[in-house]
Amino acid sequence: MVLDFGNDKAYVKFTPEKDVKATSYTIKVFALNKTDGGTKKHVYTSKSYTLNKKGENRWYKVIDYSFYNAVAKKVASSGKVLPNIIEFSFKIVLDDEEEEVPDIYEVHFIRYIPALMSIKGWTNAVNLQKIWFTKGKNDDKKSVDPEIDAFTWSWVVAESSQVNGEYEEFFRDTKNELDAYFNNNVKKALKGEIRKMIPKGLATLPDASNKTTSFGTFDTAIETYRSEKMPKFEVYYFNSKPFSGFWDLGLHYAFDGIDDFIATLANFNYHVAAKGQLEYDAGGMFSSPSTKIKVQELAFFIKDNFDFVDDDPNEPSQPLGYWKIKSKTELEVERSEPSNVGDYYEVTNKSYRDYRDVHNMGYDFHVYSTLNKQTVDIELSL
């Protein structure tokens, strides 16, 4: 059986036989380490309840992260990380007789990750995690609407000095390339996007009778482009830069460890789109008519994937930290394997895929930041 995300109550329901002599009942809870195997162990016994002999009896146990953690320590394999999957089963005890309950709950540790992130104050990560756990089953992020304005640009640059430094460099390089005397790939890309806008009505070539026209869009409406659903502004971005590797993500890890930024984004891409005017140039005695591009506004944004895909299925799954529940309100998350590994859960991309395979829930999607709009004054020829 499945515990719906956000509902920690595992129910036992039964109607006693008509000739039962018992007047009360208790419930025994058993657990089995499904990650590494092992035998089923008795982990909890309820208090005694008055038996309803004429109808249904309903009992439940709250299997929250505190209870799961206590049970995990009882069924864990010695010297190994705590189990990511525990199978819970139950017995009804009437006097001296025990009856096995057919319903079994398979519970995955990662279902508690959003609640644990809340303890750390990782607000943006919690919001994206909840979407993944509750929106449905999807492993093709291109086929579904992305989450627009999933987090603010200002939050990202404030959260990471590495992000802010990389952005400032990207902004400067983009302007310099557009301002450069000779043609280059950034100029070519912008011109290509403007030409792509013309048949869509997002740009009009000026002429002698209509000397100034506009180009560009920062519209958030969703379109399908090259088999992927995306906001309209993404269709026409012209320059990008990755945030990854040691000098980006590695330095953030080194200074800040695992935090809301890492849990929300980690590796991602900066993109930039443009708006402005197209102006007709009549030329002269020695030059033909031409079109000038006047870039007036640049919109920088972040695009990322929220999924748990591993690049190489033959390699170990990407690690997502070692998690230790110290108390109801205290949590540790380590990037590298700790020496006392038996106190921690090891979470990987595969942990999430395993959950989706069993529970038929787990929603991969794209995310976009808010737009960071910058006024510029750049002129080049189309």
Secondary structure in CASP SS format (residue, H / E / C, confidence):
PFRMAT SS
TARGET T0000
AUTHOR 0000-0000-0000
METHOD secondary structure of the structure
MODEL  1
M C 1.00
V C 1.00
L C 1.00
D C 1.00
F C 1.00
G C 1.00
N C 1.00
D C 1.00
K E 1.00
A E 1.00
Y E 1.00
V E 1.00
K E 1.00
F E 1.00
T C 1.00
P C 1.00
E C 1.00
K C 1.00
D C 1.00
V C 1.00
K C 1.00
A C 1.00
T C 1.00
S E 1.00
Y E 1.00
T E 1.00
I E 1.00
K E 1.00
V E 1.00
F E 1.00
A E 1.00
L E 1.00
N E 1.00
K C 1.00
T C 1.00
D C 1.00
G C 1.00
G C 1.00
T C 1.00
K C 1.00
K E 1.00
H E 1.00
V E 1.00
Y E 1.00
T E 1.00
S C 1.00
K C 1.00
S C 1.00
Y E 1.00
T E 1.00
L C 1.00
N C 1.00
K C 1.00
K C 1.00
G C 1.00
E C 1.00
N E 1.00
R E 1.00
W E 1.00
Y E 1.00
K E 1.00
V E 1.00
I C 1.00
D C 1.00
Y H 1.00
S H 1.00
F H 1.00
Y H 1.00
N H 1.00
A H 1.00
V H 1.00
A H 1.00
K H 1.00
K H 1.00
V H 1.00
A C 1.00
S C 1.00
S C 1.00
G C 1.00
K C 1.00
V C 1.00
L C 1.00
P C 1.00
N C 1.00
I E 1.00
I E 1.00
E E 1.00
F E 1.00
S E 1.00
F E 1.00
K E 1.00
I E 1.00
V E 1.00
L E 1.00
D C 1.00
D C 1.00
E E 1.00
E E 1.00
E E 1.00
E E 1.00
V C 1.00
P C 1.00
D C 1.00
I C 1.00
Y E 1.00
E E 1.00
V E 1.00
H E 1.00
F H 1.00
I H 1.00
R H 1.00
Y H 1.00
I H 1.00
P H 1.00
A H 1.00
L H 1.00
M H 1.00
S H 1.00
I H 1.00
K H 1.00
G C 1.00
W C 1.00
T H 1.00
N H 1.00
A H 1.00
V H 1.00
N H 1.00
L H 1.00
Q H 1.00
K H 1.00
I H 1.00
W H 1.00
F H 1.00
T H 1.00
K C 1.00
G C 1.00
K E 1.00
N E 1.00
D C 1.00
D C 1.00
K H 1.00
K H 1.00
S H 1.00
V C 1.00
D C 1.00
P C 1.00
E E 1.00
I E 1.00
D E 1.00
A E 1.00
F E 1.00
T C 1.00
W H 1.00
S H 1.00
W H 1.00
V H 1.00
V H 1.00
A H 1.00
E H 1.00
S C 1.00
S H 1.00
Q H 1.00
V H 1.00
N H 1.00
G H 1.00
E H 1.00
Y H 1.00
E H 1.00
E H 1.00
F H 1.00
F H 1.00
R H 1.00
D H 1.00
T H 1.00
K H 1.00
N H 1.00
E H 1.00
L H 1.00
D H 1.00
A C 1.00
Y C 1.00
F C 1.00
N C 1.00
N C 1.00
N H 1.00
V H 1.00
K H 1.00
K H 1.00
A H 1.00
L H 1.00
K H 1.00
G H 1.00
E H 1.00
I H 1.00
R H 1.00
K H 1.00
M H 1.00
I H 1.00
P H 1.00
K H 1.00
G C 1.00
L C 1.00
A E 1.00
T C 1.00
L C 1.00
P C 1.00
D C 1.00
A C 1.00
S C 1.00
N C 1.00
K C 1.00
T E 1.00
T E 1.00
S E 1.00
F E 1.00
G C 1.00
T C 1.00
F C 1.00
D C 1.00
T C 1.00
A C 1.00
I E 1.00
E E 1.00
T E 1.00
Y E 1.00
R C 1.00
S C 1.00
E E 1.00
K E 1.00
M E 1.00
P E 1.00
K H 1.00
F H 1.00
E H 1.00
V H 1.00
Y C 1.00
Y C 1.00
F C 1.00
N E 1.00
S E 1.00
K E 1.00
P E 1.00
F E 1.00
S C 1.00
G C 1.00
F H 1.00
W H 1.00
D H 1.00
L H 1.00
G H 1.00
L H 1.00
H H 1.00
Y H 1.00
A H 1.00
F H 1.00
D H 1.00
G C 1.00
I C 1.00
D C 1.00
D H 1.00
F H 1.00
I H 1.00
A H 1.00
T H 1.00
L C 1.00
A C 1.00
N C 1.00
F E 1.00
N E 1.00
Y E 1.00
H E 1.00
V E 1.00
A E 1.00
A E 1.00
K E 1.00
G E 1.00
Q E 1.00
L E 1.00
E E 1.00
Y E 1.00
D E 1.00
A C 1.00
G C 1.00
G E 1.00
M C 1.00
F C 1.00
S E 1.00
S C 1.00
P C 1.00
S E 1.00
T E 1.00
K E 1.00
I E 1.00
K E 1.00
V E 1.00
Q E 1.00
E E 1.00
L E 1.00
A E 1.00
F E 1.00
F E 1.00
I E 1.00
K E 1.00
D E 1.00
N E 1.00
F E 1.00
D C 1.00
F C 1.00
V C 1.00
D C 1.00
D C 1.00
D C 1.00
P C 1.00
N C 1.00
E C 1.00
P C 1.00
S C 1.00
Q C 1.00
P E 1.00
L E 1.00
G E 1.00
Y E 1.00
W E 1.00
K E 1.00
I E 1.00
K E 1.00
S E 1.00
K C 1.00
T C 1.00
E E 1.00
L E 1.00
E E 1.00
V E 1.00
E E 1.00
R C 1.00
S C 1.00
E C 1.00
P C 1.00
S C 1.00
N C 1.00
V H 1.00
G H 1.00
D H 1.00
Y C 1.00
Y E 1.00
E E 1.00
V E 1.00
T E 1.00
N H 1.00
K H 1.00
S H 1.00
Y H 1.00
R H 1.00
D H 1.00
Y H 1.00
R H 1.00
D H 1.00
V H 1.00
H H 1.00
N C 1.00
M C 1.00
G E 1.00
Y E 1.00
D C 1.00
F E 1.00
H E 1.00
V E 1.00
Y E 1.00
S E 1.00
T C 1.00
L C 1.00
N E 1.00
K E 1.00
Q E 1.00
T E 1.00
V E 1.00
D E 1.00
I E 1.00
E E 1.00
L E 1.00
S E 1.00
L C 1.00
END
